[in-house]
Amino acid sequence: MEEKLTVVQWLKEKLIGHLDISERYKKELFEQAKEMEFQQRKKDFVNGYKARAKESNLIFDETSEMYAIKLFNETFKSE
């Protein structure tokens, strides 16, 4: 089973030993890291909604998930 890395761990692995990398590549890595973090936050947000629905004995279906994603996107517009 492959271990999941946090965004910081992933970025650290990309940068270690590459202190001479170009500023352009560094910017690309940071943008990629920001997107990874954004996607993880969205996943956690949706999973939070799913957990609250389960605790309240409510149904969490595809429509509920789409609503949670829409709410996340409206709340956290790509920072």
N, C-alpha and C positions, 0 to 999 in steps of 0.2 A: 504494500500500500504506500503510495506516494504521500510524503508529508506536505501539508499545506503551509505555505509561507505567508507571513504577514507582508503587507506592502513594504514596510521598512526593511524586513529581512531580504525581500526580493531585490530591493534597490541596493542594499549593501552588497549582496552577491554580485550584482552587475557592475558596481563601481570598484570593488576591491581589486587591486592589481592593475587598475586602469586609470591611474591618476593623470595620465597624459591625454585622456580622451578629449575630443573637441567640445566646445561650448554647445554647439548645435546638437551633438549626440546627448550631452547631459540634459539639455532642455527636452529632447524627445523622451528620455528615460523618465524625467520628472512628470511629463504630461501623461505618459503611460501609467506611472504609479498613481497619479491623481485619478485616472479613469478606473483603475483597479479598486481603489479605495471607494470611489463613488458607487461602483457596482456592488461591493461588499456591504456598504451602508444600506443600499436599496434592498438587498437580500435580507439583511437583519431586520429592517423596517417591516417588510412583508411577513417575515417569520414571527415578529412580535404581534402583528395583527392576527396571524393564524393561532398563536398561543392564547391570546385573549379570547378569541372566538371559542376555542376548545374549552377554556375555563368557564365560559358562560354558557356552555352547551349549545352554541350556535353553529350553523353550517358555514364552513369556509370553502367555497367552490371557486371555479374559474372567474366568475363575475366578481366575487369578493377580492380575489387576487388582483384582477385588473383595476379595481377601484383603489386598492392599497397602493399599487404602482403609480396610478394617476395622482393620488394624493401626495405620494413621495416626490414625484417629479414637480408638482406644483409648489411644494414646500421647500425643496432643496435644489431648485433649478441649477444645474451644472455649475458649481461654485468655481 
